[in-house]
């Protein structure tokens, strides 16, 4: 009986470790600024908007995967979202890194958004 409880506890710990991470806890991947060498301010500002939109979508998907995994582990002992490919942590990390690098380049080039130029 004790062996079965130990095995069940171990299985639960392993399945919890396989759960999708919350999007807030995913660190950014380092993206080299050289990827964006020669980009104009307009191009960087447009890219920043596209990255931000993609990141928001990815974070919502990752949050859903995290919640679904928690429920899956609670109900059946398996992280169902991660097992089904719903965990997109690498994509979230990449988008966070892109956002940081592009933001740094925008600041370094002293770019100003078009709507802010008139102020």
C-alpha positions, 0 to 999 in steps of 0.5 A: 500500500505504501509503495502505491502511495509513493508511486502516486505521489511521484506521478503527481509531482512529475505531472505538475512539473510538466504543466505549462508555465504561466506567461508572466513567469516565462523569461525573455530569450536574448535577441541580438540587436544585429537582427534589426541592423539598419531598421529605420524608426518607422520600421522599428515602431511598426515592428514593435506594434506587431510584436506587441500584438503577437505577444498579447495573443501568445500570452493569452494562449499560454495562460489558457494552457497553464489553466487547462493543465492545472485542471487536467492534473487536478481532474485526471492527473495529466497536463492535458494542454501541454500534452496536446501542444498547447504550451507555447512557452518558447514562442512567448519567450522569443516574443518577449525578447524581441519586444525588449530588443526592439524597445531598446533600439527605439530608445537608442535611436530616439524614435518618436511615434507618429502621433507623438510628433505633433506634441 
